[in-house]
């Protein structure tokens, strides 16, 4: 069975080797038919403490690591590499 992969935003990186990722999904309201947002928080394993609050990350389902952690962070989504801007100070 394939592992589920979700994309979300890191909302907390305070604990050691753990990030809390908020995943939003859009669903249609059963009665009114309006599209609404539903969100859920997942605790994901972050071995090297490399992800920070506000980053968009991809998480993958895994075997339970602790009571709350059954996901692991696998990569950043849309990581921007910022190159230093050369200055023309002559």
C-alpha positions as CSV (number, residue, x, y, z in Angstrom):
1,X,0.0,0.0,0.0
2,X,1.5,3.4,-0.9
3,X,2.3,5.9,1.8
4,X,0.2,9.1,1.9
5,X,2.0,12.3,1.2
6,X,0.5,15.7,2.3
7,X,1.6,19.3,1.9
8,X,1.2,21.9,4.6
9,X,2.7,24.8,6.5
10,X,4.9,24.4,9.6
11,X,3.1,26.1,12.5
12,X,5.5,25.1,15.3
13,X,9.1,23.9,15.5
14,X,9.6,24.3,19.3
15,X,10.1,20.6,20.2
16,X,13.3,18.7,19.4
17,X,13.2,16.7,16.2
18,X,9.5,17.5,15.7
19,X,7.5,20.0,13.6
20,X,3.8,20.6,13.7
21,X,2.3,20.9,10.2
22,X,-1.1,22.4,9.4
23,X,-2.7,20.8,6.3
24,X,-5.6,22.6,4.7
25,X,-8.2,20.9,2.4
26,X,-11.2,22.3,0.6
27,X,-14.5,20.5,0.9
28,X,-18.0,21.2,-0.3
29,X,-20.6,21.9,2.5
30,X,-23.1,19.1,2.5
31,X,-26.2,21.3,2.7
32,X,-25.3,24.6,1.2
33,X,-22.7,23.5,-1.4
34,X,-20.3,26.3,-0.5
35,X,-16.6,25.4,-0.6
36,X,-15.1,25.7,2.8
37,X,-11.6,25.1,4.3
38,X,-10.9,22.4,6.8
39,X,-7.5,22.1,8.5
40,X,-5.8,19.5,10.6
41,X,-2.4,19.5,12.4
42,X,0.0,16.7,12.1
43,X,3.2,16.1,14.2
44,X,6.0,15.2,11.9
45,X,9.5,13.9,12.6
46,X,12.3,16.3,11.7
47,X,15.6,14.5,12.3
48,X,18.0,17.4,11.8
49,X,15.7,20.3,13.0
50,X,16.0,21.9,9.6
51,X,12.4,23.2,9.1
52,X,11.2,26.5,10.5
53,X,7.8,28.0,11.2
54,X,6.1,29.4,8.1
55,X,7.8,27.0,5.6
56,X,5.8,24.9,3.3
57,X,6.8,21.2,3.6
58,X,5.8,17.8,2.3
59,X,5.2,15.1,4.9
60,X,4.9,11.3,4.5
61,X,3.1,8.7,6.5
62,X,5.4,6.3,8.4
63,X,5.4,3.8,11.2
64,X,4.7,5.3,14.6
65,X,7.7,7.1,16.1
66,X,6.0,8.2,19.3
67,X,2.5,8.7,20.7
68,X,1.7,11.6,18.3
69,X,4.2,11.2,15.5
70,X,3.3,9.0,12.6
71,X,4.5,11.3,9.9
72,X,8.0,12.5,8.8
73,X,9.0,15.6,7.0
74,X,10.6,14.8,3.7
75,X,11.2,18.0,1.8
76,X,10.5,21.7,1.4
77,X,8.1,22.8,-1.3
78,X,9.2,25.6,-3.5
79,X,12.4,26.2,-1.6
80,X,13.8,29.5,-2.8
81,X,17.6,29.7,-3.2
82,X,18.5,33.3,-2.6
83,X,21.7,34.4,-4.3
84,X,23.6,37.4,-2.9
85,X,23.1,40.5,-5.0
86,X,26.4,41.9,-6.3
87,X,26.9,45.5,-5.4
88,X,28.5,48.0,-7.8
89,X,30.5,50.0,-5.3
90,X,33.3,51.5,-7.4
